[in-house]
Amino acid sequence: MADRPFTSDSFYQFAAEKKLMGSRCQTCGTLYCPPKPICIKCHSDKMEWVELKGKGKIAAFSVIPYGPMPFVKEGYGRGNPHCSGIVELEEGPRIAAQIIGVDVAHPEQIKIGTTVTLDFIERGSWHFVEDVAKVKKTYPVFKVQ
Ligand SMILES: [Zn+2]
């Protein structure tokens, strides 16, 4: 674990192993998720991997009636919007992710501060490839109980 570089590729490799990983600055203790290779507070590059519990609260959200290609291929779009949000993790960092288990037909009922827990979803990569469905990647998502 410790020898993986602090990159988004590593982040998604951990996600494929069902782990939500961040990086913590060993100099000042600041925690980042997704991970950063260099601390933006003290500029130290002494980072370590930390597994996050995957519990948090909705800090912001939007219900979106269109999506990038992997979402469209899953059937999201006009008539079937998805909820995208910012989750404030218990450990502090905020992460952007899809929020599932909410009533997207009634976004006024989705509340800031609602407790969410981590789950993972496999979907086509966002990178442009000829057939996006052939390249799968595991993404963290957060669900409302
Ligand atoms: Zn630092």
Residues whose N, C-alpha, C, O or C-beta is under 5 A from the ligand:
A	BS01	ZN	C25 T27 C28 G29 T30 C39 K41 C42 H43 S44
